[in-house]
Amino acid sequence: MKKTGSVKLQTSQRGRKPALTEEDLQEIDQLIMAQPDITIDEIIEKQGLSVSDETVRKAVIGLGYVYKKKSFYAAERERVRCYGGERSLE
């Protein structure tokens, strides 16, 4: 009351502050537009962020991007395919 002259609650100062600023989000958006296949770890490294990968992942999703892991097709997998006949158990 001494500073503002009002007894009104200051609700804007409550709660946990966001870990990423608007500037960080804009820079992440620019990075993704420049390199669409960039990984979360690469974003953290290039921006020099001190947040977890989950925080960046949620920010990427919040920006409207789809976060999807690359799945390997059969030709890209390292396992050997068995072409032998079925064995009978005796």
Sequence and secondary structure as in RCSB ss.txt:
>XXXX:A:sequence
MKKTGSVKLQTSQRGRKPALTEEDLQEIDQLIMAQPDITIDEIIEKQGLSVSDETVRKAVIGLGYVYKKKSFYAA
ERERVRCYGGERSLE
>XXXX:A:secstr
 TTTS     GGG S   SS HHHHHHHHHHHHH TT  HHHHHHHHT  S HHHHHHHHHHTT         TT
T  S    S      
